[in-house]
Amino acid sequence: MRRVLLVDGYNIIGDWPELRELQKNDLESARDLLIEEMAEYQAYMGMEVMIIFDAHMVPGLGKKYQNYRIKIIYTREKETADEKIEKLCRELKRVDTQIYVATSDFVEQRVIFASGAYRKSARELRNEVKEMEKDIKKDVIKTKKKKIKTKLPITDEMAEIFEKWRRGQH
């Protein structure tokens, strides 16, 4: 089953405290941080992610970018992110596809339900991202703790020295 997450970019930025604070002085950095977080989310959750940004924040015509293997879509002028998300829901709707939309816009949530997509509030998505980050940290620690296996009968101290040499950490 294909799973797709459509993210209302500026809605999420306006809701997550760390992004909301960052956007006050540097909107581009807030966008970049959201994109990085969603790229990690896609890689970890195995879910296709598309982030939709309103064009009024970025002059010019609507554009699509592929960044970190996720799609970043800027709507055309006079087209809102909500309209683009609704259009994508209709285009992507298939029996073998589950569509999730991350937004805290109440009106948009009602439209999403009507189109058969699932809703994730900005808060739910943020909680999932925070849990994912904790899981990744646990996995990294677990991997680091795994003992170096060797077929040579050497002491742990010697194995550690060889490992440092191998990594170029004399």
DSSP file with accessible surface (Angstrom, degrees, kcal/mol):
  #  RESIDUE AA STRUCTURE BP1 BP2  ACC     N-H-->O    O-->H-N    N-H-->O    O-->H-N    TCO  KAPPA ALPHA  PHI   PSI    X-CA   Y-CA   Z-CA
    1    1 A M              0   0  148      0, 0.0     2,-0.4     0, 0.0    96,-0.2   0.000 360.0 360.0 360.0 129.4    0.0    0.0    0.0
    2    2 A R  E     -a   97   0A  86     94,-2.6    96,-3.1    45,-0.1     2,-0.5  -0.647 360.0-162.1 -80.6 132.2    1.3    3.4   -1.0
    3    3 A R  E     -a   98   0A  80     -2,-0.4    45,-2.4    43,-0.3     2,-0.4  -0.980   7.4-174.0-120.6 126.5    1.2    6.0    1.8
    4    4 A V  E     -ab  99  48A   0     94,-2.7    96,-3.0    -2,-0.5     2,-0.5  -0.973  10.6-159.6-123.5 133.4    1.5    9.7    1.0
    5    5 A L  E     -ab 100  49A   0     43,-3.3    45,-2.7    -2,-0.4     2,-0.6  -0.962   4.8-162.6-113.3 119.1    1.7   12.6    3.5
    6    6 A L  E     -ab 101  50A   0     94,-3.2    96,-3.0    -2,-0.5     2,-0.5  -0.905  11.9-158.9 -99.0 123.9    0.8   16.0    2.2
    7    7 A V  E     -ab 102  51A   0     43,-3.0    45,-3.2    -2,-0.6     2,-1.4  -0.917  17.7-141.0-111.8 122.9    2.1   18.7    4.5
    8    8 A D  E  >  - b   0  52A   5     94,-2.4     4,-2.4    -2,-0.5     5,-0.2  -0.693  27.1-160.7 -78.3  94.7    0.7   22.3    4.5
    9    9 A G  H  > S+     0   0    0     43,-2.2     4,-2.5    -2,-1.4    -1,-0.2   0.882  79.8  38.6 -51.7 -57.1    4.1   23.9    4.9
   10   10 A Y  H  > S+     0   0   22     42,-0.5     4,-2.3     1,-0.2    -1,-0.2   0.822 113.6  57.1 -71.5 -26.7    3.3   27.3    6.3
   11   11 A N  H  > S+     0   0   40     -3,-0.2     4,-0.8     2,-0.2    -1,-0.2   0.932 110.7  43.8 -65.2 -43.3    0.5   26.0    8.5
   12   12 A I  H >X S+     0   0    0     -4,-2.4     4,-2.8     2,-0.2     3,-0.9   0.929 112.5  52.3 -67.5 -44.2    3.0   23.6   10.1
   13   13 A I  H 3< S+     0   0    0     -4,-2.5    -1,-0.2     1,-0.3    -2,-0.2   0.911 110.0  49.8 -58.0 -41.2    5.7   26.4   10.4
   14   14 A G  H 3< S+     0   0   32     -4,-2.3    -1,-0.3    -5,-0.2    -2,-0.2   0.687 116.6  42.3 -71.8 -15.8    3.1   28.6   12.1
   15   15 A D  H << S+     0   0   58     -3,-0.9    -2,-0.2    -4,-0.8    -1,-0.2   0.835  92.9  80.0-100.4 -40.8    2.2   25.9   14.6
   16   16 A W  S  X S-     0   0    2     -4,-2.8     4,-3.1     1,-0.1     3,-0.4  -0.589  74.7-140.0 -73.7 124.7    5.5   24.3   15.7
   17   17 A P  H  > S+     0   0   60      0, 0.0     4,-2.3     0, 0.0     5,-0.2   0.872  98.8  48.7 -53.8 -45.0    7.0   26.5   18.3
   18   18 A E  H  > S+     0   0   57      1,-0.2     4,-1.6     2,-0.2     5,-0.1   0.870 117.0  42.0 -67.7 -34.2   10.6   26.1   17.1
   19   19 A L  H  > S+     0   0    1     -3,-0.4     4,-2.6     2,-0.2    -1,-0.2   0.882 112.0  54.0 -77.8 -38.8    9.7   26.9   13.5
   20   20 A R  H  X S+     0   0  104     -4,-3.1     4,-0.9     2,-0.2    -2,-0.2   0.922 111.5  46.3 -60.3 -43.1    7.3   29.7   14.4
   21   21 A E  H >X S+     0   0  108     -4,-2.3     3,-0.6    -5,-0.3     4,-0.5   0.921 113.2  49.0 -65.4 -43.7   10.1   31.4   16.4
   22   22 A L  H >X S+     0   0   60     -4,-1.6     4,-2.3     1,-0.2     3,-1.1   0.883 104.3  59.4 -64.8 -38.5   12.6   30.9   13.6
   23   23 A Q  H 3< S+     0   0   66     -4,-2.6     4,-0.4     1,-0.2    -1,-0.2   0.771  89.0  73.1 -65.7 -23.8   10.3   32.3   10.9
   24   24 A K  H << S+     0   0  135     -4,-0.9    -1,-0.2    -3,-0.6    -2,-0.2   0.872 118.4  15.5 -57.9 -37.3   10.0   35.6   12.7
   25   25 A N  H << S+     0   0  152     -3,-1.1    -2,-0.2    -4,-0.5    -1,-0.2   0.648 141.2  23.2-108.3 -23.5   13.6   36.5   11.6
   26   26 A D     X  +     0   0   68     -4,-2.3     4,-1.8     1,-0.1     3,-0.2  -0.626  52.5 175.2-153.2  85.3   14.3   33.9    8.8
   27   27 A L  H  > S+     0   0   46     -4,-0.4     4,-2.5     1,-0.2     5,-0.2   0.884  84.7  57.7 -60.5 -39.3   11.4   32.3    6.9
   28   28 A E  H  > S+     0   0  116      1,-0.2     4,-2.7     2,-0.2    -1,-0.2   0.910 106.3  48.4 -61.1 -41.2   13.8   30.5    4.6
   29   29 A S  H  > S+     0   0   41      2,-0.2     4,-2.6     1,-0.2    -1,-0.2   0.881 109.6  52.7 -66.9 -36.8   15.6   28.8    7.5
   30   30 A A  H  X S+     0   0    0     -4,-1.8     4,-2.3     2,-0.2    -2,-0.2   0.926 111.2  47.0 -63.7 -42.2   12.2   27.7    8.9
   31   31 A R  H  X S+     0   0   30     -4,-2.5     4,-2.6     1,-0.2    -2,-0.2   0.938 112.3  50.0 -62.2 -46.8   11.3   26.2    5.6
   32   32 A D  H  X S+     0   0   66     -4,-2.7     4,-2.5     1,-0.2    -2,-0.2   0.901 110.3  49.7 -60.9 -41.4   14.6   24.5    5.3
   33   33 A L  H  X S+     0   0   55     -4,-2.6     4,-2.6     2,-0.2    -1,-0.2   0.921 110.9  49.4 -65.4 -41.7   14.3   23.0    8.8
   34   34 A L  H  X S+     0   0    0     -4,-2.3     4,-2.6     2,-0.2     5,-0.2   0.932 110.8  50.8 -61.7 -42.9   10.8   21.7    8.0
   35   35 A I  H  X S+     0   0    6     -4,-2.6     4,-2.3     1,-0.2    -2,-0.2   0.928 111.1  48.1 -60.8 -44.6   12.1   20.2    4.8
   36   36 A E  H  X S+     0   0   91     -4,-2.5     4,-2.2     1,-0.2    -1,-0.2   0.926 112.0  49.4 -61.6 -45.1   14.9   18.4    6.7
   37   37 A E  H  X S+     0   0   24     -4,-2.6     4,-2.2     1,-0.2    -2,-0.2   0.912 113.0  46.9 -60.8 -42.4   12.6   17.1    9.4
   38   38 A M  H  X S+     0   0    0     -4,-2.6     4,-2.8     2,-0.2    -1,-0.2   0.839 108.3  55.3 -72.5 -29.9   10.2   15.8    6.8
   39   39 A A  H  X S+     0   0   13     -4,-2.3     4,-2.3    -5,-0.2    -1,-0.2   0.927 110.9  45.3 -65.7 -42.7   13.0   14.2    4.8
   40   40 A E  H  X S+     0   0   90     -4,-2.2     4,-2.6     2,-0.2     5,-0.3   0.910 112.4  52.0 -64.0 -42.7   14.0   12.3    7.9
   41   41 A Y  H  X S+     0   0    0     -4,-2.2     4,-3.1     2,-0.2     6,-0.3   0.931 110.1  48.7 -59.4 -46.3   10.4   11.4    8.6
   42   42 A Q  H  X>S+     0   0   33     -4,-2.8     4,-1.8     1,-0.2     5,-0.6   0.932 113.1  46.9 -60.5 -46.4   10.0   10.1    5.1
   43   43 A A  H  <5S+     0   0   86     -4,-2.3    -2,-0.2     1,-0.2    -1,-0.2   0.906 119.5  39.2 -63.5 -41.3   13.1    8.0    5.3
   44   44 A Y  H  <5S+     0   0   89     -4,-2.6    -2,-0.2     1,-0.2    -1,-0.2   0.907 122.9  38.5 -77.9 -41.9   12.3    6.6    8.8
   45   45 A M  H  <5S-     0   0   64     -4,-3.1    -2,-0.2    -5,-0.3    -3,-0.2   0.623  97.5-130.8 -87.2 -15.8    8.5    6.1    8.3
   46   46 A G  T  <5 +     0   0   62     -4,-1.8     2,-0.4    -5,-0.3   -43,-0.3   0.817  62.4 134.4  70.5  28.2    8.7    4.8    4.7
   47   47 A M      < -     0   0    4     -5,-0.6     2,-0.3    -6,-0.3    -1,-0.3  -0.921  61.1-117.8-114.3 134.9    6.0    7.3    3.7
   48   48 A E  E     -b    4   0A  59    -45,-2.4   -43,-3.3    -2,-0.4     2,-0.4  -0.549  35.1-156.9 -69.7 131.8    6.1    9.5    0.6
   49   49 A V  E     -b    5   0A   1     -2,-0.3    22,-1.7    20,-0.2     2,-0.4  -0.940  17.7-179.4-119.8 135.0    6.1   13.2    1.7
   50   50 A M  E     -bc   6  71A   6    -45,-2.7   -43,-3.0    -2,-0.4     2,-0.5  -1.000  12.7-156.3-127.3 129.6    5.1   16.3   -0.3
   51   51 A I  E     -bc   7  72A   0     20,-2.8    22,-3.3    -2,-0.4     2,-0.5  -0.929   7.5-158.9-108.0 128.5    5.3   19.7    1.3
   52   52 A I  E     -bc   8  73A   0    -45,-3.2   -43,-2.2    -2,-0.5   -42,-0.5  -0.925   8.2-172.3-111.8 124.6    3.0   22.4   -0.2
   53   53 A F  E     - c   0  74A   0     20,-3.2    22,-2.6    -2,-0.5     2,-0.2  -0.922  28.9-110.9-114.6 142.3    3.9   26.1    0.3
   54   54 A D    >   -     0   0   27     -2,-0.4     3,-1.1    20,-0.2     4,-0.3  -0.464  20.1-136.5 -67.6 139.7    1.7   29.0   -0.7
   55   55 A A  G >  S+     0   0    4     24,-0.7     3,-1.8    21,-0.4    22,-0.1   0.769  94.2  77.4 -69.7 -24.6    3.0   31.1   -3.6
   56   56 A H  G 3  S+     0   0  144      1,-0.3    -1,-0.2    23,-0.2    21,-0.0   0.757  93.9  51.4 -63.2 -18.1    2.3   34.4   -1.9
   57   57 A M  G <  S+     0   0   73     -3,-1.1    -1,-0.3     1,-0.2    -2,-0.2   0.660 116.0  42.7 -87.4 -17.2    5.3   33.9    0.3
   58   58 A V  S <  S-     0   0   42     -3,-1.8    -1,-0.2    -4,-0.3    -5,-0.0  -0.959  88.1-132.9-131.5 112.9    7.6   33.2   -2.7
   59   59 A P        +     0   0  116      0, 0.0     2,-0.2     0, 0.0    -3,-0.1  -0.221  64.8  48.3 -64.5 154.9    7.1   35.4   -5.8
   60   60 A G  S    S-     0   0   28     -4,-0.0    17,-0.1     2,-0.0    -2,-0.1  -0.473  93.7 -41.5 109.2 179.7    6.9   33.8   -9.3
   61   61 A L  S    S-     0   0  129     -2,-0.2    15,-0.1     1,-0.2    13,-0.1  -0.319  74.8 -74.7 -79.7 165.8    4.9   30.9  -10.7
   62   62 A G        -     0   0   27     15,-0.1     2,-0.3    -2,-0.1    13,-0.2  -0.268  56.9-175.8 -60.0 141.4    4.2   27.6   -9.1
   63   63 A K  E     -D   74   0A 105     11,-1.2    11,-3.2    12,-0.1     2,-0.4  -0.961  21.1-144.4-139.5 157.1    7.2   25.3   -9.0
   64   64 A K  E     -D   73   0A 133     -2,-0.3     2,-0.3     9,-0.2     9,-0.2  -0.969  18.6-174.8-121.5 138.6    8.0   21.8   -8.0
   65   65 A Y  E     -D   72   0A 107      7,-2.8     7,-2.8    -2,-0.4     2,-0.6  -0.954  20.6-143.5-128.4 151.1   11.4   20.8   -6.5
   66   66 A Q  E     +D   71   0A 130     -2,-0.3     2,-0.4     5,-0.2     5,-0.2  -0.974  33.4 163.1-112.6 114.5   12.8   17.5   -5.5
   67   67 A N  E >   -D   70   0A  67      3,-2.5     3,-2.3    -2,-0.6    -2,-0.1  -0.996  67.9  -6.7-137.2 130.6   14.9   18.0   -2.4
   68   68 A Y  T 3  S-     0   0  128     -2,-0.4    -1,-0.1     1,-0.3     3,-0.1   0.844 126.2 -64.9  54.2  29.6   16.1   15.2    0.0
   69   69 A R  T 3  S+     0   0  209      1,-0.2     2,-0.3   -21,-0.0    -1,-0.3   0.670 115.5 110.7  67.5  14.0   13.9   12.9   -2.1
   70   70 A I  E <  S- D   0  67A   1     -3,-2.3    -3,-2.5   -22,-0.1     2,-0.5  -0.897  71.8-115.1-114.1 153.2   10.7   14.7   -1.1
   71   71 A K  E     -cD  50  66A  75    -22,-1.7   -20,-2.8    -2,-0.3     2,-0.5  -0.741  24.1-165.8 -88.2 132.5    8.6   16.8   -3.3
   72   72 A I  E     -cD  51  65A   3     -7,-2.8    -7,-2.8    -2,-0.5     2,-0.5  -0.979   9.5-168.9-117.3 120.4    8.4   20.5   -2.4
   73   73 A I  E     -cD  52  64A   4    -22,-3.3   -20,-3.2    -2,-0.5     2,-0.5  -0.952  12.8-164.5-118.0 125.5    5.6   22.3   -4.2
   74   74 A Y  E     -cD  53  63A  30    -11,-3.2   -11,-1.2    -2,-0.5   -20,-0.2  -0.941  29.4-125.7-102.6 125.8    5.1   26.0   -4.4
   75   75 A T        -     0   0    1    -22,-2.6   -12,-0.1    -2,-0.5     3,-0.1  -0.185  26.7 -99.4 -66.1 162.5    1.5   26.9   -5.5
   76   76 A R    >   -     0   0  125    -14,-0.2     3,-1.9     1,-0.2   -21,-0.4  -0.367  55.0 -77.2 -73.4 161.9    0.9   29.1   -8.5
   77   77 A E  T 3  S+     0   0  111      1,-0.3    -1,-0.2   -22,-0.1   -15,-0.1  -0.311 122.4  21.3 -58.8 144.0    0.0   32.7   -7.8
   78   78 A K  T 3  S+     0   0  206      1,-0.2     2,-0.4    -3,-0.1    -1,-0.3   0.577 103.6 106.1  70.3  11.1   -3.7   33.1   -6.7
   79   79 A E    <   -     0   0   26     -3,-1.9   -24,-0.7     4,-0.0   -23,-0.2  -0.985  61.3-145.3-119.3 129.2   -3.7   29.4   -5.7
   80   80 A T     >  -     0   0   60     -2,-0.4     4,-2.1   -26,-0.1     5,-0.2  -0.499  23.9-116.1 -88.7 163.5   -3.6   28.5   -2.0
   81   81 A A  H  > S+     0   0    0      1,-0.2     4,-2.9     2,-0.2     5,-0.2   0.889 117.6  57.4 -62.2 -37.8   -1.9   25.6   -0.4
   82   82 A D  H  > S+     0   0   37      1,-0.2     4,-2.5     2,-0.2    -1,-0.2   0.927 106.8  47.4 -59.4 -45.1   -5.3   24.3    0.7
   83   83 A E  H  > S+     0   0   94      2,-0.2     4,-2.3     1,-0.2    -1,-0.2   0.913 113.2  48.4 -62.8 -42.4   -6.6   24.3   -2.9
   84   84 A K  H  X S+     0   0   16     -4,-2.1     4,-2.8     2,-0.2    -2,-0.2   0.908 110.9  50.7 -65.4 -40.8   -3.4   22.5   -4.1
   85   85 A I  H  X S+     0   0    0     -4,-2.9     4,-2.5     2,-0.2    -2,-0.2   0.926 110.2  49.6 -62.9 -44.1   -3.8   19.9   -1.3
   86   86 A E  H  X S+     0   0   53     -4,-2.5     4,-1.9    -5,-0.2    -2,-0.2   0.925 111.9  48.7 -60.3 -42.5   -7.4   19.3   -2.2
   87   87 A K  H  X S+     0   0   62     -4,-2.3     4,-2.5     1,-0.2    -2,-0.2   0.923 111.2  49.4 -63.4 -44.4   -6.4   18.9   -5.9
   88   88 A L  H  X S+     0   0    7     -4,-2.8     4,-2.8     1,-0.2     5,-0.2   0.886 106.9  56.2 -63.1 -38.2   -3.6   16.5   -4.9
   89   89 A C  H  X S+     0   0    2     -4,-2.5     4,-1.1     1,-0.2    -1,-0.2   0.926 110.6  44.5 -59.1 -44.0   -6.0   14.4   -2.8
   90   90 A R  H  < S+     0   0  163     -4,-1.9     3,-0.3     1,-0.2    -2,-0.2   0.919 115.8  47.2 -66.2 -42.8   -8.3   14.0   -5.8
   91   91 A E  H  < S+     0   0  111     -4,-2.5    -2,-0.2     1,-0.2    -1,-0.2   0.864 117.0  41.7 -67.0 -38.0   -5.3   13.2   -8.1
   92   92 A L  H  < S+     0   0   20     -4,-2.8     2,-0.3    -5,-0.2    -1,-0.2   0.599  82.9 120.8 -86.7 -13.1   -3.7   10.7   -5.8
   93   93 A K     <  +     0   0  131     -4,-1.1     2,-0.3    -3,-0.3     5,-0.1  -0.376  33.6 138.5 -63.3 116.3   -6.9    8.9   -4.6
   94   94 A R    >   -     0   0  150      3,-0.5     3,-1.5    -2,-0.3    -2,-0.0  -0.960  64.8-106.4-149.3 164.5   -6.7    5.2   -5.5
   95   95 A V  T 3  S+     0   0  147     -2,-0.3    -1,-0.1     1,-0.3    -2,-0.0   0.868 120.0  47.4 -63.4 -35.6   -7.6    2.0   -3.8
   96   96 A D  T 3  S+     0   0   67    -95,-0.1   -94,-2.6    -3,-0.0     2,-0.4   0.209 100.8  82.5 -93.4  16.3   -4.0    1.2   -3.1
   97   97 A T  E <   -a    2   0A  14     -3,-1.5     2,-0.5   -96,-0.2    -3,-0.5  -0.979  56.6-161.7-128.1 127.1   -3.1    4.7   -1.7
   98   98 A Q  E     -a    3   0A  55    -96,-3.1   -94,-2.7    -2,-0.4     2,-0.5  -0.927  16.1-159.0-102.1 125.8   -3.6    6.1    1.8
   99   99 A I  E     -a    4   0A  10     -2,-0.5    19,-3.4    17,-0.3     2,-0.4  -0.913   8.9-173.8-110.2 129.4   -3.4    9.8    1.8
  100  100 A Y  E     -ae   5 118A  39    -96,-3.0   -94,-3.2    -2,-0.5     2,-0.5  -0.945   7.5-158.2-117.5 142.2   -2.6   11.8    5.0
  101  101 A V  E     -ae   6 119A   0     17,-2.6    19,-2.8    -2,-0.4     2,-0.7  -0.988   5.5-151.8-124.6 124.7   -2.8   15.6    5.2
  102  102 A A  E     +ae   7 120A   0    -96,-3.0   -94,-2.4    -2,-0.5     2,-0.3  -0.866  45.1 117.8 -98.3 110.4   -0.9   17.4    7.9
  103  103 A T        -     0   0    0     17,-2.0    17,-0.1    -2,-0.7    -2,-0.1  -0.957  52.9-149.8-162.1 155.4   -2.6   20.7    8.8
  104  104 A S        +     0   0   43     -2,-0.3     2,-0.7    17,-0.2    17,-0.1   0.225  61.6 121.0-112.5  11.8   -4.3   22.4   11.7
  105  105 A D     >  -     0   0   46      1,-0.2     4,-2.3     2,-0.1     5,-0.2  -0.659  53.7-154.8 -76.5 112.0   -6.6   24.4    9.5
  106  106 A F  H  > S+     0   0  135     -2,-0.7     4,-1.8     1,-0.2    -1,-0.2   0.895  91.2  49.1 -60.4 -43.5  -10.1   23.3   10.7
  107  107 A V  H  > S+     0   0  100      1,-0.2     4,-1.9     2,-0.2    -1,-0.2   0.936 111.8  49.9 -62.9 -43.4  -11.9   24.0    7.4
  108  108 A E  H  > S+     0   0    3      1,-0.2     4,-2.6     2,-0.2    -1,-0.2   0.897 105.9  56.9 -61.9 -39.1   -9.2   22.2    5.4
  109  109 A Q  H  X S+     0   0   23     -4,-2.3     4,-2.3     1,-0.2    -1,-0.2   0.904 105.9  50.2 -60.3 -40.4   -9.5   19.2    7.8
  110  110 A R  H  X S+     0   0  167     -4,-1.8     4,-1.9     1,-0.2    -1,-0.2   0.916 111.2  48.1 -65.3 -40.9  -13.3   18.9    7.0
  111  111 A V  H  X S+     0   0   51     -4,-1.9     4,-1.6     2,-0.2    -2,-0.2   0.902 109.7  54.1 -64.9 -39.9  -12.6   19.0    3.2
  112  112 A I  H  <>S+     0   0    1     -4,-2.6     5,-1.9     1,-0.2     4,-0.5   0.931 107.4  49.4 -60.4 -48.0   -9.9   16.3    3.7
  113  113 A F  H ><5S+     0   0  119     -4,-2.3     3,-1.4     1,-0.2    -1,-0.2   0.920 108.8  53.8 -57.3 -43.1  -12.3   14.0    5.5
  114  114 A A  H 3<5S+     0   0   89     -4,-1.9    -1,-0.2     1,-0.3    -2,-0.2   0.827 106.7  51.9 -63.2 -30.6  -14.8   14.5    2.7
  115  115 A S  T 3<5S-     0   0   28     -4,-1.6    -1,-0.3    -3,-0.3    -2,-0.2   0.488 119.8-108.6 -86.2  -3.2  -12.2   13.5    0.1
  116  116 A G  T < 5S+     0   0   51     -3,-1.4   -17,-0.3    -4,-0.5    -3,-0.2   0.532  75.7 130.0  91.9   5.4  -11.4   10.3    1.9
  117  117 A A      < -     0   0    6     -5,-1.9     2,-0.3    -6,-0.2    -1,-0.3  -0.502  57.1-116.7 -88.9 162.9   -7.9   11.3    3.1
  118  118 A Y  E     -e  100   0A 115    -19,-3.4   -17,-2.6    -2,-0.2     2,-0.4  -0.735  25.8-133.5 -97.7 150.7   -6.7   11.1    6.7
  119  119 A R  E     -e  101   0A  80     -2,-0.3     2,-0.4   -19,-0.2   -17,-0.2  -0.797  17.4-173.6-107.1 143.9   -5.9   14.1    8.8
  120  120 A K  E     -e  102   0A  20    -19,-2.8   -17,-2.0    -2,-0.4     2,-0.1  -0.991  22.8-136.9-128.6 125.0   -2.8   14.7   11.0
  121  121 A S     >  -     0   0   21     -2,-0.4     4,-2.5   -19,-0.2   -17,-0.2  -0.378  26.9-109.6 -73.5 162.1   -2.9   17.9   13.1
  122  122 A A  H  > S+     0   0    0      1,-0.2     4,-2.5     2,-0.2     5,-0.2   0.899 121.8  52.1 -57.4 -39.1    0.4   19.9   13.2
  123  123 A R  H  > S+     0   0  178      2,-0.2     4,-2.6     1,-0.2    -1,-0.2   0.914 107.9  49.9 -65.7 -43.1    0.7   18.8   16.8
  124  124 A E  H  > S+     0   0   79      2,-0.2     4,-2.3     1,-0.2    -1,-0.2   0.925 112.1  48.2 -60.3 -45.0    0.3   15.1   16.0
  125  125 A L  H  X S+     0   0    0     -4,-2.5     4,-2.5     2,-0.2    -2,-0.2   0.923 111.0  50.5 -63.1 -43.1    2.9   15.3   13.3
  126  126 A R  H  X S+     0   0   69     -4,-2.5     4,-2.6     1,-0.2    -1,-0.2   0.918 110.1  50.4 -61.1 -43.5    5.3   17.1   15.6
  127  127 A N  H  X S+     0   0   82     -4,-2.6     4,-2.4     1,-0.2    -1,-0.2   0.907 110.6  49.6 -61.2 -41.7    4.8   14.4   18.3
  128  128 A E  H  X S+     0   0   55     -4,-2.3     4,-2.5     2,-0.2    -2,-0.2   0.909 111.1  49.4 -63.0 -42.3    5.5   11.7   15.7
  129  129 A V  H  X S+     0   0    1     -4,-2.5     4,-2.5     2,-0.2    -2,-0.2   0.924 111.3  48.8 -63.7 -43.1    8.7   13.6   14.6
  130  130 A K  H  X S+     0   0   63     -4,-2.6     4,-1.9     2,-0.2    -2,-0.2   0.909 112.9  47.6 -64.7 -41.2    9.9   13.9   18.2
  131  131 A E  H  X S+     0   0   94     -4,-2.4     4,-2.4     2,-0.2    -1,-0.2   0.911 110.6  52.1 -64.2 -42.0    9.2   10.2   18.9
  132  132 A M  H  X S+     0   0    2     -4,-2.5     4,-2.6     1,-0.2    -2,-0.2   0.920 107.6  51.9 -60.0 -43.5   11.0    9.3   15.7
  133  133 A E  H  X S+     0   0   46     -4,-2.5     4,-2.2     1,-0.2    -1,-0.2   0.898 109.5  49.7 -62.3 -39.1   14.1   11.3   16.7
  134  134 A K  H  X S+     0   0  114     -4,-1.9     4,-2.3     2,-0.2    -1,-0.2   0.919 111.0  49.6 -63.7 -43.5   14.2    9.5   20.1
  135  135 A D  H  X S+     0   0   52     -4,-2.4     4,-2.4     2,-0.2    -2,-0.2   0.898 109.7  51.2 -62.7 -40.4   14.0    6.2   18.3
  136  136 A I  H  X S+     0   0   47     -4,-2.6     4,-2.5     2,-0.2    -1,-0.2   0.929 109.2  50.4 -63.4 -43.5   16.8    7.1   16.0
  137  137 A K  H  X S+     0   0  148     -4,-2.2     4,-2.5     1,-0.2    -2,-0.2   0.918 110.9  49.5 -60.5 -42.7   19.0    8.2   18.9
  138  138 A K  H  X S+     0   0  130     -4,-2.3     4,-2.7     1,-0.2    -1,-0.2   0.913 110.8  50.2 -61.5 -42.6   18.3    4.8   20.6
  139  139 A D  H  X S+     0   0   69     -4,-2.4     4,-2.4     2,-0.2    -2,-0.2   0.898 110.3  49.7 -62.8 -40.5   19.2    3.0   17.4
  140  140 A V  H  X S+     0   0   67     -4,-2.5     4,-2.4     2,-0.2    -2,-0.2   0.935 112.3  47.1 -64.7 -44.8   22.4    4.9   17.1
  141  141 A I  H  X S+     0   0   91     -4,-2.5     4,-1.9     1,-0.2    -2,-0.2   0.928 112.1  50.5 -62.1 -43.5   23.4    4.1   20.7
  142  142 A K  H  X S+     0   0  133     -4,-2.7     4,-0.9     1,-0.2    -1,-0.2   0.913 110.9  49.0 -61.4 -42.4   22.5    0.5   20.2
  143  143 A T  H >< S+     0   0   93     -4,-2.4     3,-0.6     1,-0.2    -1,-0.2   0.909 110.7  50.1 -65.3 -41.8   24.6    0.3   17.1
  144  144 A K  H 3< S+     0   0  168     -4,-2.4    -1,-0.2     1,-0.2    -2,-0.2   0.828 108.2  54.0 -65.6 -32.0   27.6    1.9   18.8
  145  145 A K  H 3< S+     0   0  166     -4,-1.9    -1,-0.2    -5,-0.2    -2,-0.2   0.676  80.1 111.3 -78.2 -17.8   27.4   -0.5   21.7
  146  146 A K  S << S-     0   0  154     -4,-0.9     2,-0.1    -3,-0.6     3,-0.0  -0.362  77.1-115.3 -59.0 131.5   27.5   -3.6   19.5
  147  147 A K        -     0   0  127      1,-0.1     2,-0.4    -2,-0.1    -1,-0.1  -0.431  27.0-108.1 -72.6 140.5   30.8   -5.2   20.1
  148  148 A I        -     0   0   81     -2,-0.1     2,-0.4     8,-0.1    -1,-0.1  -0.551  36.0-143.1 -69.1 122.4   33.2   -5.4   17.3
  149  149 A K        +     0   0  180     -2,-0.4     2,-0.3    -3,-0.0    -1,-0.0  -0.735  25.5 170.8 -91.1 137.1   33.3   -9.0   16.1
  150  150 A T        -     0   0   69     -2,-0.4     4,-0.1     2,-0.1     9,-0.0  -0.989  35.4-145.9-143.1 150.7   36.6  -10.4   14.9
  151  151 A K  S    S+     0   0  210     -2,-0.3    -1,-0.1     2,-0.1    -2,-0.0   0.573  78.1  92.3 -91.0  -9.8   37.7  -13.9   14.0
  152  152 A L  S    S-     0   0  112      1,-0.1     2,-1.8     2,-0.0    -2,-0.1  -0.660  85.7-120.4 -85.2 137.9   41.2  -13.3   15.4
  153  153 A P        +     0   0  132      0, 0.0     2,-0.3     0, 0.0    -1,-0.1  -0.556  62.4 138.6 -78.2  84.3   41.8  -14.3   19.0
  154  154 A I        -     0   0   57     -2,-1.8    -4,-0.1    -4,-0.1     2,-0.0  -0.879  55.3 -97.8-126.1 161.8   42.8  -10.8   20.3
  155  155 A T     >  -     0   0   86     -2,-0.3     4,-2.4     1,-0.1     5,-0.2  -0.293  33.7-112.2 -73.0 161.6   42.0   -8.9   23.4
  156  156 A D  H  > S+     0   0  102      1,-0.2     4,-2.3     2,-0.2     5,-0.2   0.878 118.9  56.5 -59.1 -38.0   39.2   -6.2   23.5
  157  157 A E  H  > S+     0   0  143      2,-0.2     4,-2.0     1,-0.2    -1,-0.2   0.928 108.4  45.3 -62.6 -43.7   41.9   -3.6   23.9
  158  158 A M  H  > S+     0   0   75      2,-0.2     4,-2.7     1,-0.2     5,-0.2   0.908 110.8  53.7 -66.5 -40.2   43.7   -4.7   20.8
  159  159 A A  H  X S+     0   0   14     -4,-2.4     4,-2.3     1,-0.2    -1,-0.2   0.905 108.7  50.2 -61.0 -38.4   40.4   -4.8   18.8
  160  160 A E  H  X S+     0   0  111     -4,-2.3     4,-2.3     2,-0.2    -1,-0.2   0.910 109.9  49.9 -66.9 -41.1   39.7   -1.2   19.9
  161  161 A I  H  X S+     0   0   58     -4,-2.0     4,-2.2     2,-0.2    -2,-0.2   0.942 111.8  48.0 -63.0 -45.7   43.2   -0.1   18.7
  162  162 A F  H  X S+     0   0   82     -4,-2.7     4,-2.6     1,-0.2    -1,-0.2   0.897 110.0  52.8 -62.4 -38.9   42.7   -1.8   15.4
  163  163 A E  H  X S+     0   0   29     -4,-2.3     4,-2.0    -5,-0.2    -1,-0.2   0.915 108.2  50.3 -64.4 -40.4   39.2   -0.2   15.0
  164  164 A K  H  <>S+     0   0   94     -4,-2.3     5,-3.3     2,-0.2     4,-0.3   0.908 111.2  48.9 -63.7 -41.8   40.7    3.3   15.7
  165  165 A W  H ><5S+     0   0  147     -4,-2.2     3,-1.5     3,-0.2    -2,-0.2   0.925 108.3  53.9 -61.2 -44.9   43.4    2.7   13.0
  166  166 A R  H 3<5S+     0   0  169     -4,-2.6    -2,-0.2     1,-0.3    -1,-0.2   0.884 111.3  45.3 -58.7 -37.2   40.7    1.5   10.6
  167  167 A R  T 3<5S-     0   0  154     -4,-2.0    -1,-0.3    -5,-0.2    -2,-0.2   0.438 118.0-112.8 -86.7  -0.7   38.8    4.8   11.2
  168  168 A G  T < 5S+     0   0   47     -3,-1.5    -3,-0.2    -4,-0.3     2,-0.2   0.785  78.3 129.0  76.2  28.5   42.0    6.8   10.9
  169  169 A Q      <       0   0  111     -5,-3.3    -4,-0.2    -6,-0.2    -1,-0.1  -0.340 360.0 360.0-110.3  53.4   41.9    7.9   14.5
  170  170 A H              0   0  188     -2,-0.2    -5,-0.0    -5,-0.2    -9,-0.0   0.011 360.0 360.0 -50.6 360.0   45.5    7.0   15.5
